[in-house]
Amino acid sequence: MKNLKTFCISSCAAAFLFTLIAGCSIKGQKTALIQTVSGPKVVNQQQLWLTHEHILVDFIGADSIQPSTQRHPEIVNTISPHLESAKKFDVELFVDATPNYLGREVALLQNISRKTGLHIITNTGLYGARDSKFIPEFAKKMSAQTLANMWINEFENGINGSSIKPGFIKIGVDSSNPLDPLHEKLVRAAGITSLATGMTIASHTGSAVGLWPQLAILRELGVPLESFIWVHAQQENDNDTYLEAAKTGVWISLDGIGWDTEKHSEKLQFAKQHRFLHQVLISHDAGWYDPNKATQEIKPYTDIFTKLKPSLKAQGFDQDDFDLLMRKNPLRAFSLK
């Protein structure tokens, strides 16, 4: 009862703070509260985001992964120049989508944030894609509520005994309908966590076949669907499916631009033509440090600015469209609800 009372008080205080902030403005721009690795921050529509990137990813698997603490100086020195290049294009906010047991190391993110001045957002949650290789055995046995309690605790008290808190929930499913029972449990736990904390859910999904069962679970729980990001939506080949998804209110994340700008350009043209560009997020999702490789080939965090933007401009996109995608949409998507 004591824990519940404490949680309710802290949640109410956070809600009150957000209510005050949501009503404020900075130079006439709407503002919102987000949680970064350096603490809560008030942001506005003038700030530019990258909404799905990675600094460190370790694909070895949950049963074998070890912290890369000793390599942090090397990782910082390797990644920082690429982040500095992104800053030259006015990037201020950087969403690191690496989940726990796949290379999430929040102390590393905080060190890089301090070095570069970027505001970095990390996550809570678990990643079930690739046959649940990145879910530890103990978590597979937990109920959805127990998983949610663990994630809520990270939001309330910090990650792994630190003061660093997540700013969104990251899960992953193998796209199928019905979902794997374990992945269904992840979605349910994410929904419970979102309702308790106000954090947005970003779900590695891919093609839309796995989207619909996730939305059904969230509707059952009463989670607003505008609190859900359909990650890797660029893998869907049927454009009409985007129209159906947009009607539900979800965010449609085209986050593989570092691999294929032409494909993304076509999908963004479709989104503008059919008037759901206000529900689209874009990012590179291509460059990261891999501790299992002797030689690092880091893809840049700048293709959106050097390749995609000129392509879109030639096809009728203007600065307002770009600001919608890179400033206004991310602010709405990642603000604490």
Secondary structure, 3 states (H helix, E strand, C coil): CHHHHHHHHHHHHHHHHHHHHHCCEECCEEEEEEEECCEEEEEECCCEEEEEECCECCCCCCCCCCCCHHHHHHHHHHHHHHHHHHHCCCEEEEEECCCCCCCCCHHHHHHHHHHHCCEEECEECCECCCCCCCCCHHHHCCCHHHHHHHHHHHHHHCCCCCCCCCCEEEEECCCCCCCCHHHHHHHHHHHHHHHHHCCCEEEECCCHHHHHHHHHHHHHHCCCHHHEEEECHHHCCCHHHHHHHHHHCCEEEECCCCCCHHHHHHHHHHHHHCCCHHHEEECCCCCCECCCCCCCCCCCCCHHHHHHHHHHHHCCCCHHHHHHHHHHHHHHHHCCC
